[in-house]
Each structure stands twice: as structure tokens, then as C-alpha cells.
């Protein structure tokens, strides 16, 4: 009797291991590759056969001719997907003030004439430290600096910001946002096409 239960348990273990550990993952992966190939492979952005990054993970930009992403406090290097944790600082943490002051100094140093209020997402990090998007207000704040450093008309840069802006999810969730990598790629594309106007 005990032997019969043991054999049944072993067979069940092996069967469900194959079903849930091999068959199911292969089926789900196959469906994802057929239906959502870009998303299943990390939402990677390619240009001319070269992978530039992912729509889902931010990248550091510090050159004044580019729009800057949110701050990323991930360890070793910014936007390290392997070190993503709850990295946003609480309001009573003195390191938050240091982070904000440092970013404000950088923003003012590169665009001292800008008198617009600084959007909060330009001086704080997101919880994951990987946020690829900024608010529309953060893009508008940076627009004069980017246009000036590229020798482009502000209206032309604004059109590129509008083109890189995604609306609310399902029309109601969240806020409109700008993917920084896509926007900076559009800027480079406009520069290659003589986009000074």
C-alpha cells in the first residue's frame, strides 16, 4: 500500500514537473514570441542594426544637447537593472535634500537663464531608479536648453517632444509622459536631417 502511494507520488511529481516546468513555459514563450515579440524581448529600441536601449529602462544623459532622465541611485552605475530596489528616499531623509540640491545645481549650471519652476521628477529618483520617462513639464523645462545647444528652433524641438509623448494608459490611468531615449533619438535624427528650423 505504501509502495503504491510512493510510486503514484513520484509519477505525479515527474508529470507535473514536465507540464509546469517545461511544457507550460515553452507554450507561453512561444505565444509571447508570436504575438508580443518586441515586449517579450525587453522592448528594445534598435537603430541601424544597433541596440540603443529599452523603452522600459532609463539611461543616463548629461550632455546639455540632450534631454535628461530622472535621477537613478542604483548602485555601481545609474539605471542598473540588476540593482533595482526601492531606491526613492523618504521626505525626512537628509540624503534626499542632498540629491535635490545636487540636481538643482546641475540644472542651473547648464541653463542659468531658465526661470521656470523645476518639475519634481527632474530632482528626485523614482522608486525603481530605472524610470525611462519624464513628465511633459520636465521636458518643457529642458526644452530651451536643448534647443539652444543644438541650434534648433524651440517650436521644432517642441514638436519632437509632442511626438515622444504618450498619453494616459487607457485614457484615464497615470499622466502623460515622455520617453527620454525616444525623444533623444528623434533629436539626433532631426540633426542628421538638417533640423535647425
Secondary structure, DSSP 8 states (H G I E B T S, - for coil): -HHHHHHHHHHHHHHHHHIIIIIHHHHHHHHHHHHSHHHHTT-EEEETTEEEEETTB-----STTS----B---SSSTT-GGG-S-----TT-HHHHHHHHHHHHHHHHH-TT--S---GGGTSB-SSS---EEEHHHHHHHHHHHHHHHT--HHHHHHHHHHTEE--BTTTBS--EEEHHHHHHHHHHHHHTT---
